[in-house]
Amino acid sequence: MHNPWLDISLQDYEGHMSLPSIGQAQMLADQFERLMKRELPSSVAVIGCAGGNGLDRIAAGALGRVVAVDINREYIDETSRRYSNRLPCLDLHCADVQSDTLRFEPVDLIYAALLFEYVDLSSALATLKRNCRPGGVLAAVLQLPHPDKDAVSPSPYTSLQALAPLMKLVAPAELSRHAARVGFTADESSTVELPSGKQFWLQTFRL
């Protein structure tokens, strides 16, 4: 089945996520920065990196390795253009996180934000475990259901509505069950609410 993520331009995606009425780009970058300050990893992987949102929060030379993964080649190419000079440790992969062919040297911290809504949990978590160091951390951001708001918020960037049939909100308990099956242990969790009223669940797991 064709993946609609391959048809959404980076300009539309970033424009949508950065709208004041959406506000998710800022939130996701803030949470990534908070995790790095808390965990102090020497290596990180951002899964579903888009154009590299959050990579600007990494100081040049602060990490030994930064892995960025996305299924869309346009997104990976733009991430390279934006960050390869400042982050010479950047390791880019155009790949599907559900594939058993996605392999890189395991990292200390994996950040998977708004990813699990679009993938098979078992396949994706098996990949993430394989690429996480023993003792490493998987950080997930899930969108929580809202009684009055669409899962994919309406915006002038109408191409994103193609994601609506693919998107399936994942309950935190469901993600925790699947994560436990592959060897992750649930750690800290918290909720973030945006001015729009949408809420997000932040959960860390340790391997």
JOGI-V360691 format. One record per pair of residues at least 6 apart in sequence whose ideal C-beta (glycine too) atoms are under 8 Angstrom apart, sorted by the first residue. I is the first residue (numbers start at 0). J is the second residue. D is the distance in whole Angstrom. If there is no record, write none. Layout:
i = (I	I)
j = (J	J)
d = (D	D)
This chain:
i = (2	2	2	3	3	3	3	4	4	4	4	5	5	6	6	7	7	7	7	7	8	8	9	9	9	9	9	9	11	11	11	12	12	12	12	12	13	13	13	13	14	14	14	15	15	15	15	15	16	16	16	16	16	17	17	18	20	20	20	21	21	21	22	22	22	23	23	24	26	26	26	27	27	27	27	27	28	28	28	28	30	30	30	30	30	31	31	31	31	31	32	32	34	34	34	34	34	35	35	35	35	38	38	38	40	40	40	40	40	40	41	41	41	41	42	42	42	42	42	42	42	42	42	42	43	43	43	43	43	43	43	43	43	43	44	44	44	44	44	44	44	44	44	44	45	45	45	45	45	45	45	45	46	46	46	46	46	46	46	47	47	47	47	47	47	47	47	48	48	48	48	48	48	48	49	49	49	49	50	50	50	50	51	51	51	51	51	53	54	54	54	54	54	54	54	55	57	57	59	59	62	62	63	64	64	64	64	65	65	65	65	66	66	66	66	66	66	66	67	67	67	67	67	67	67	68	68	68	68	68	68	69	69	69	69	70	70	70	70	71	72	75	75	75	78	78	79	79	82	83	90	92	92	94	94	95	96	96	96	96	96	96	96	97	97	97	97	97	98	98	99	99	99	101	101	102	102	103	105	105	105	105	105	106	106	106	106	107	107	107	108	108	108	109	109	109	109	109	109	109	110	111	111	111	111	111	111	112	112	112	113	113	113	114	114	115	115	115	115	115	116	116	116	116	116	116	116	117	117	117	117	120	120	120	120	121	121	121	124	124	124	124	124	125	127	128	128	128	128	131	131	132	133	134	134	135	135	136	136	136	136	136	137	137	137	137	137	137	138	138	138	138	139	139	139	139	139	139	140	140	140	141	141	141	141	141	141	141	142	142	142	142	142	142	143	143	143	143	143	143	144	144	145	145	145	147	148	148	148	149	150	150	150	151	151	151	151	151	152	152	153	171	171	171	174	175	175	175	178	178	179	182	183	183	183	184	184	184	185	185	185	186	186	186	186	187	187	188	188	188	188	189	189	190	190	190	190	191	191	191	192	192	193)
j = (70	95	165	161	162	164	165	70	71	117	162	70	71	158	161	71	158	159	161	162	73	158	49	50	71	73	74	77	156	158	159	49	50	74	156	159	24	49	50	52	154	155	156	21	152	154	156	159	23	24	27	49	52	24	25	154	152	154	195	152	154	195	193	194	195	113	193	52	191	193	199	52	53	112	113	140	52	53	55	56	112	138	140	191	201	45	53	56	110	112	53	56	108	110	136	138	203	43	56	57	108	107	108	136	62	106	107	108	135	136	62	63	64	107	62	63	64	65	66	104	106	107	108	132	57	62	64	65	66	106	107	108	109	110	65	66	67	68	103	106	108	109	110	130	51	53	54	65	66	67	68	110	68	96	109	110	111	114	127	68	69	70	96	111	112	113	114	54	67	68	69	74	75	78	69	71	74	78	74	77	78	81	67	77	78	81	82	110	65	67	78	81	82	86	89	82	65	86	85	86	86	88	88	88	90	104	106	86	88	89	90	89	90	91	92	103	106	130	75	78	82	89	90	91	92	91	92	93	94	96	101	75	78	92	93	93	94	95	96	93	93	91	92	93	89	91	89	91	89	89	103	101	103	100	101	101	111	114	118	122	123	126	127	118	119	122	123	126	122	126	122	125	126	126	130	129	130	130	129	130	131	132	135	130	131	132	135	132	135	136	135	136	138	127	130	131	135	136	137	138	138	123	127	137	138	139	140	138	139	140	140	141	142	123	139	123	139	141	169	174	141	142	150	166	167	168	169	162	165	166	167	169	173	174	177	177	180	181	177	178	180	181	183	181	137	181	182	183	206	137	206	206	206	205	206	205	206	186	203	204	205	206	178	183	203	204	205	206	201	202	203	204	174	200	201	202	203	204	199	200	201	168	169	171	174	199	200	202	150	168	197	198	199	200	168	190	197	198	199	200	150	168	196	197	198	196	195	196	197	163	163	166	168	159	160	162	163	166	195	197	160	188	200	202	202	185	202	204	185	204	185	206	204	205	206	204	205	206	202	203	204	202	203	204	205	202	203	200	201	202	203	200	201	198	199	200	201	198	199	201	198	199	199)
d = (6	8	8	4	6	8	6	6	6	7	7	7	6	7	7	8	5	6	7	7	7	7	7	5	8	6	5	6	4	5	6	6	8	8	8	7	7	7	6	8	8	8	5	6	8	5	4	5	5	4	8	8	7	5	8	6	7	7	6	6	6	7	5	6	6	7	7	6	6	6	7	6	6	5	7	7	5	4	7	6	7	8	6	7	6	7	4	6	5	7	7	4	7	7	8	5	7	7	7	7	7	7	5	6	7	7	4	4	8	8	6	5	8	6	6	6	4	7	7	8	4	5	7	8	8	6	8	6	7	6	7	5	7	7	8	4	7	7	7	5	7	5	7	6	8	6	7	8	7	5	7	5	5	5	6	7	5	6	7	7	6	8	7	7	7	7	5	7	4	6	5	7	8	6	6	8	5	8	6	5	6	7	6	7	4	5	5	7	7	7	7	8	5	7	8	8	6	6	5	7	8	6	6	5	6	7	7	5	5	5	7	8	5	8	7	5	6	8	7	5	8	6	7	5	7	8	5	8	6	6	7	5	7	8	7	7	7	5	8	8	5	5	7	5	8	6	7	6	6	5	6	6	6	7	4	7	8	7	6	8	5	5	7	5	5	4	5	7	8	7	8	7	7	5	7	7	7	6	8	5	6	4	7	7	7	6	7	6	5	7	6	5	7	6	7	5	7	7	5	7	5	8	7	7	7	5	7	8	7	4	6	8	6	7	8	7	6	6	5	6	7	6	8	5	6	6	6	7	6	6	8	7	7	7	4	6	7	8	5	6	8	5	7	6	6	5	6	7	7	6	5	7	6	7	6	7	5	7	5	7	6	8	7	6	7	4	8	7	7	7	5	8	6	8	7	5	8	7	6	7	6	7	5	6	6	7	4	7	7	6	7	8	6	8	7	7	8	4	6	6	8	5	6	6	7	7	7	6	6	7	7	5	6	6	6	5	5	6	7	7	8	7	5	6	7	5	7	8	7	5	7	6	4	7	6	6	5	8	7	8	6	8	4	6	5	8	5	7	6	5	7	8	5	6	7	6	7	7	5	6	5	8	8)
